Amino acid sequence: MNGEEYTREQESQGALQERKEQKEHSWKRDFLPPAREGSGLVLLLLALFFGIPTAISLIQGGFSLILGILGGILGIFAGLFGLVFAAFGAAIGLLFGGVEMMIKGARHLSAPAYGTLMIGGGFLMAALSLAAAALGKWGCSAVIPGLFRFLLEQLRRLYRRLERGFGRWRRKGGDSQ
């Protein structure tokens, strides 16, 4: 009898445990549809079929954005270089134009108003050529080195930021630094 009671007690405890598990997981039966065989494979195939092209497009868009930004920055630097050297070109053009106007003004001194006007315009162009040359010199001595310093500082900041980020991962791997 003692053995029978023990097995009955075990059976009742097992039944209680089973009812408890059914009660805890009844929400799954109420809210989730029954699992079908092969649905995981179909879902995986759909994710591969639609996910990979979408991911590739997003990666390409990100690279395009980054390259566009870098191209714009490069364009700004190239434009500033061009402006500095255009000042020298303008200085040369103004100087030659001023000298030519002075020579033509000297030829036309038979008409004094016209001749002196051309000579005065030649001197004005020569003065502007000196101003353009001074602007070009200032650009070469101050703007271009400043651009390089700015660019190098930005690259240093980026390198330090990347080094700190990768350094954390490297230290976790057992590298003693």
C-alpha positions in Angstrom: 0.0 0.0 0.0 2.8 2.3 0.8 4.2 1.9 -2.7 0.9 2.5 -4.3 0.4 5.8 -2.3 3.8 6.9 -3.3 3.1 6.3 -7.0 -0.3 8.0 -6.7 1.4 11.0 -5.0 4.0 11.1 -7.8 1.3 10.9 -10.4 -0.7 13.8 -8.8 2.4 15.9 -8.5 3.2 15.2 -12.2 -0.4 16.1 -13.2 -0.1 19.3 -11.1 3.1 20.2 -12.8 1.6 19.5 -16.2 -1.4 21.7 -15.5 0.8 24.5 -14.3 2.9 24.4 -17.5 -0.3 24.3 -19.6 -1.6 27.4 -17.7 1.7 29.3 -18.2 1.9 28.5 -21.9 -1.8 28.9 -22.7 -1.2 32.4 -24.0 0.9 31.0 -26.8 -2.0 28.9 -28.0 -4.4 31.8 -27.7 -2.3 34.5 -29.5 0.2 32.7 -31.8 -0.8 30.7 -34.9 0.3 27.1 -34.9 3.7 26.5 -36.3 3.8 25.1 -39.8 6.5 22.9 -41.1 8.8 24.6 -43.6 7.7 28.1 -42.8 11.2 28.9 -41.4 12.7 28.0 -44.7 10.3 30.1 -46.7 11.0 33.0 -44.4 14.7 32.6 -44.8 14.4 32.5 -48.6 12.2 35.6 -48.6 14.7 37.4 -46.3 17.6 36.4 -48.6 15.6 37.3 -51.8 14.6 40.8 -50.6 17.1 41.5 -47.9 20.3 41.1 -49.8 19.5 43.6 -52.6 18.1 46.0 -50.1 21.2 45.8 -48.0 23.4 46.3 -51.0 21.4 49.3 -52.1 21.7 50.8 -48.6 25.5 50.2 -48.5 25.9 51.8 -52.0 23.8 54.8 -50.9 26.0 55.2 -47.8 29.2 55.1 -49.9 27.7 57.5 -52.4 26.9 59.9 -49.6 30.3 59.7 -48.1 32.0 60.1 -51.4 29.8 63.1 -52.2 30.7 64.8 -49.0 34.4 64.1 -49.5 34.1 65.4 -53.1 32.5 68.6 -51.9 35.3 69.1 -49.4 37.9 68.4 -52.0 36.1 70.9 -54.3 36.3 73.6 -51.6 40.0 73.0 -51.1 40.7 73.0 -54.9 38.6 76.1 -55.3 40.6 77.9 -52.7 43.9 76.8 -54.3 42.5 78.0 -57.6 41.6 81.4 -56.1 45.0 81.9 -54.7 46.7 81.1 -58.0 44.1 83.0 -60.0 45.3 86.1 -58.0 48.7 85.6 -59.4 47.3 85.2 -62.9 45.2 88.3 -62.5 48.3 90.2 -61.3 50.3 89.2 -64.4 47.3 90.1 -66.7 46.8 93.4 -65.0 50.5 94.3 -65.1 50.8 93.5 -68.8 47.5 95.3 -69.6 48.6 98.3 -67.6 52.0 98.5 -69.4 50.2 98.2 -72.7 47.8 101.0 -71.8 50.6 103.2 -70.8 52.4 102.6 -74.1 49.2 103.3 -76.1 48.5 106.4 -74.1 52.0 107.7 -74.8 51.4 107.1 -78.6 48.1 109.1 -78.3 49.6 112.2 -76.6 48.6 114.2 -79.6 45.1 114.1 -78.1 46.1 115.1 -74.5 42.8 114.1 -72.8 42.8 110.6 -74.4 46.5 110.0 -73.9 46.6 111.0 -70.3 43.4 109.0 -69.6 45.0 105.9 -71.0 48.3 106.5 -69.1 46.3 107.0 -65.9 44.3 103.8 -66.6 47.6 101.9 -67.1 49.0 103.1 -63.8 45.7 102.1 -62.1 46.0 98.6 -63.7 49.6 98.4 -62.5 48.5 99.3 -59.0 45.8 96.7 -59.1 48.3 94.1 -60.3 50.4 94.9 -57.2 47.3 94.4 -55.0 46.5 91.1 -56.7 50.1 90.0 -56.3 50.0 90.9 -52.6 46.7 88.9 -52.3 48.3 85.9 -54.1 51.3 86.1 -51.8 49.1 86.3 -48.7 47.1 83.3 -50.0 50.3 81.3 -50.5 51.8 82.2 -47.2 48.7 82.1 -45.0 45.7 80.5 -46.6 47.3 77.4 -48.1 49.3 76.4 -45.0 46.2 77.1 -42.9 44.2 74.7 -45.2 46.8 72.0 -44.8 46.9 72.5 -41.1 43.1 72.3 -40.9 43.0 69.2 -43.1 45.8 67.4 -41.1 44.1 68.3 -37.8 40.8 66.8 -39.0 42.6 63.6 -40.2 44.4 63.4 -36.8 41.1 63.7 -34.9 39.6 61.0 -37.1 42.6 58.7 -36.6 42.6 59.2 -32.8 38.8 58.5 -32.7 39.3 55.3 -34.7 42.3 54.3 -32.7 40.4 54.7 -29.4 37.5 52.6 -30.8 39.7 49.8 -32.1 42.0 50.1 -29.1 39.2 49.0 -26.8 38.6 45.9 -28.9 42.3 45.1 -29.0 42.8 45.4 -25.2 39.9 43.0 -24.6 41.7 40.4 -26.7 44.5 40.1 -24.1 46.9 42.7 -25.6 48.7 44.3 -22.7 49.0 48.0 -23.3 
